Amino acid sequence: MYVSPKLQITAICLLTIVSCQLSQMQEDVSPGGIIHSVNGKIDQQSLGLTLSHEHIMSNFGGEAHYDPNYDQARLFNQVIPYLRKIRSLGIITVFDCTTAYFGRDVRLLKELSDSTGIQIITNTGFYGAAKDRYVPALAFEKSISEIADIWISEFEKGIDNTGIKPGFIKLAFDDGSPSEIDLKLFEAGIVAHIATGLTLAVHTGNNSAAAQKQMDLLEKYNVALNNWIWVHAHKVPDDKILMDAAEKGAWISLDGCKSENIQDYISRLQQFKKNDLLGSILLSHDGNSFPRGKAIRPYHAIPEELIEKLSTQGFKAEEINLMLEQNPWQAFTVIDP
């Protein structure tokens, strides 16, 4: 069987990364650390190459409903082959960022994980962007602590009586000045984080005012910035803003990778490398394998293209491993009681 030179290089690079990871595995993580997947606890050794911000499926653009009511046959026919493709390219773990009322269905996520071998991490939280379209009415009515209790309960008891626990808290801010509901949800997220240890992954994009307000609230609650991910940070045109946040401890999620912007990603990563800040970077695509039943929005450019090109433009295997395996572990791990 013919194998293209490009795929050969990618495979070699992936094997090198995994080998490097095995030699460094025990260096930076406290004993007992785990991440909760839809199939139970993941330890550092089994995390593997990771995409930290994707959507296995969602109903973005549709109406907000707790029960997404997917056409399961169509979903499985479309998503299973794609996840198997992702797995064949070396990806082991995917963080699914579809929240409740936005299309989250943890039972389907578990079936998809079982069918493909991809470890899937689901979330708790509410999606406050899209002009609050996916924020349930109860969030406007309940107090900060009452909202936090919903998310804490999902962590402690499992989601929808499944026993499946979330691996992080997903929140979002709209553009412009932070709204009252976005701030309320974020503060509830902080309360839930303090109770559970779950990391706050917050859709922020090119909204430095929202980012600063989040950082201020974290400081108010004495929560370190390494418990917060600036999601869609690739949309910020000024890398210095991101580097300043990274130097303070924040995670910087460059999660818009596509075939057409690979070189832009490499250029930005070179700046973070120059400033010794690759240890703050998370990489992903914000893809979607079933976007309201429409065509796949791909999320394979990183394993198929970016890894190879990074390796040919001065990035060492351990640096690639840092961004795609060690950093996700450090960003999302919680202590197993």
N, C-alpha and C positions, 0 to 999 in steps of 0.2 A: 504494500500500500504506500502510495506517495504521500510524504509529509513535507509541507513547504518549509523552507528555511526559517520563515517568520515564526511558524508554530514551533519549530525545533528550538529557536532561541527562547521563545516564551516558556516552553516546558523546562528548559535548562535553568532559566531564571527562577521559575517557581520552585524547582527542586532545591536550588541554592538557598532561596529564602527560607524554606522549611527547615533545611539543615542548620542554617544559621540560628533560626528560632529555637531549635532544640538545645543548642549549646548555651543559649542565654536565658532559658525559660524561667529559672528560679531567682533572677537577680533583683527585680524591682517590686514584687507583689507580696503583700503580707500573707502569711499562711492562712488558709481557710477561705480565701477569696473565691467567689463563684459569680456566674451570670445565669439568670433564669431564662431558659428557652421554653418553647411550647411543649418540649418533651422532657423538661426537668432541668436539673443543674448542669452547667457546663464549667469545667475547670480550665485553667490556662492551657494545659497541654492539648486539649481537644478543640480550642477555639478556631485555630487555623486562619487562613486568609479571610478577611472580613470586609463586607460592605456595610457601612454604618448608617446609611440613610437611603433606603429604597421603600417602594410600596409594592408588596406582592399583589395587592388589588386595592381598589378604592372606588368610592362613588363621587369623586370630586366633580363638581359641576351639576350634580343632581341634588335632590332634596335631602335634608338631614333626617335620618331615621336610625334608631338604635339597631334595628334588624335590617341589614343591608339587602336581604332577599335576592342574592345573586342567582343567576342561572348557573347552577353548579356544573352541569354537563359541559356547557360552553367554557366555563372558567377552568375546569380541570383539563379540557382538551387544549386550551391555549397556554395555561401556566405550567403544567407539569413538564412538557417538552422544553420549555424555556429554562426552568429551574435546573433541569438535567443538563442543559447546555452550560449554564453557569457553573454547575458542579464539575463538569468535564474540563473547564478552563482553570480549575484550581480553587474556586471559591468554596469555602466550607460553611460560613456563617453569614446570614443577612439580618440586619435590624429592620424590621417592618415598622414604618412610621405612620401608618393609618390608624387614627384614633377612633374611639367610640363616637357614634353619630356621623362618622365620616367614611364608614365602610369596614370597620374592624369586625372580624369574625374569627375568634380564636380556634373554634372547632375545625373550620376549614384550613386554617394555617397549620394545625397539627396534621391533618390528612395530607396536605401538600408536603410537609416536612417528611412524613413517613414514606411518601411515594417517591421522593427525590433524593433523600440523603442530605438535603440542605438543612442546617440548623437555623431555625427562625426564632427571632426574639420579638415579642410583641410588647405593647406599652399600655400604660394608663395615662389619663389626662384628657383634656379637651382641646380642640383645634380652634384658636381664636382669630386666625386670619380670615381671608375671604369675607371681610366685613361682618364677621361674627355669624355667618350663615350656619356653621356647624356647632355653635355653642348651644347646648340645650337650654330650654326655658328655666329649668331648675337651677342653673348656675347663676342666673340673675336674681333668683329668689332666695337662695341659701346663703349663709354666711361663709366666710373664708374657711373656718374650721369645719363646717358641715361639708363643704366641697372636698376638702382634704380628707375627710373621713371616708368618702366614697373611694378615693384612690388608695388610701391605706388599706381599706377592707379588701380591695382587689388583690393587693400584695399579700396580705395576711391569710386570706381565705381562698384566693383564686378567683378568676373571672368567670362569671355566669355559671357558677356551680360546676366548673370543669376541673378545678384544681390547678389550672394553668396560671402561672404568676407572670406579671409584667416584669420586663428587664430594665425599664427606664420610664421616665415621665415625659410625655410629649406635650408641648404647649406651643403657642404661636402668637405673634404680634402682627397687627396690620401695619401698613405704612403710615407715616405721619406721627403726630404726638400720641404717645401711649394712651389708649382709652381706659376708661374706668374698669370695664369688664376684663380687658387684657391684663391689667395690673392686679385685679382681684384674683384671676386665675393663676397668675404667676406667684402671688403671695401664698395661695393655697398649695401650689406646687412646692414652695419652700417648706411649708409645714409638713407636707407629705414626705418630702426628702428627709427631713430631720427624723421623722418616725421610721423610715424604711431604709435609708441610705441610697435610694434610687437616684440616678443622675438626672438632671434636668436638661433635656434636649429641646431647645426653643427656637422655632422658626422666627428669625429676626431679619435676615437679609441685609440690605443696604439701609438700615435704620439705626444710625449711631445713637440717636436720642433714646430709642427703646433699649438698645444694648446698655447704655450708661445707666438708665433707670433700673434695669435688671441687676447690674453690678452694685448699684447703691442699695437695693433691697437685700441682696445677698449679704452685703456688709452689715446692714442693720440687724440681720438675724445671726451674724457671726458664722456664716457659711462660706467656706473657702471657694474661690473661683474655679478650682479644679472639679467642682461638682456641677458645672454649667458648661453647656456646649452652645457656641454661637453658630446656629444652623443657617445654611445658605450664605455663609460668610464670603464665598467667592463673588457675590454680587457687590461687595464693597470695593470701589475702585482704588482706594488708597491702602496699600499694604501696611503702611506705618500704623494706621489705626488698629489693624488686626494684630500686628506685632506687639503693640503696646498692651493689648488685652492678653495676648499669649504670655508676655513677660510677667504679667500679674497672676497667671495661673490658668486662664481660660483655655478651653479646647476650641480650636478653629476648624470648623467643618467646611471643607471645600467640596461640596457635594453636587456639582453640576457638570461633571466630566462627560464629554462627548467626543466622538471621533474628530469632529471639526475644531475642537479647542484644545487638543492634546498639547500642542506646543505652548499655548498660553499657560496651561497648568504647569508645565515644566519650568517655564520662566519664573512663575510665581514661587514655585517650590525652591528654585535656586536661591531666591531672595531669603526665604525662611532658613534654608541651609546655611547661607552666608552669615546669618545672624544667630546660628545655633538654636533654631526654634523648630526643627522638624519634630521634636518631641511633643509639640502641641497640635499637630496636624491630624485630622481625620479625612479620609478620602471616600467619595461615593459619587453617585450619579443623580439621585432623586428620580430614578426610573419607576416604571409601573408596568407590571406584566398583565394587568387586567383593568385599565382605566375606564371604569363604568362600561365595561364590555367592549371597549374599542381596541384598536390595534396596540400592540406592545410599545411602550416607550422604553427603549433599550437601556439595560444597565450591564453591559459586558465590555465597554471600552477600556476599563481599567485592566482587567486580566488579559484582554486580547491585544491591547495596544500600548497603554501607558506604561505598564511594567517593563516591557521590552525597551521602549524609548528612553525611559529613565536610566536603564542599565547601560545604554549606549551614550548617555550624555552626562556622565560623571557621578551618578548615584550608585553607591555601594549596595550590595545585597542587604546588609544589615540596616541601611537607611530605608530601603523599600519595606523591609520587614517591620521596621519601627512604625511606619505610617499605616500599614495594612494589618498588623497583627498585635504588636505590643501596645500601641496607642489605644486601639479599641478596647483591649483588655483593661488597661489602666483607667480609661475613661468611664467604663460601665460596670466594673466589678463592685460587688458588695460583699460584706463579710457574712459568711455562712455561720449562723449562731450554733 
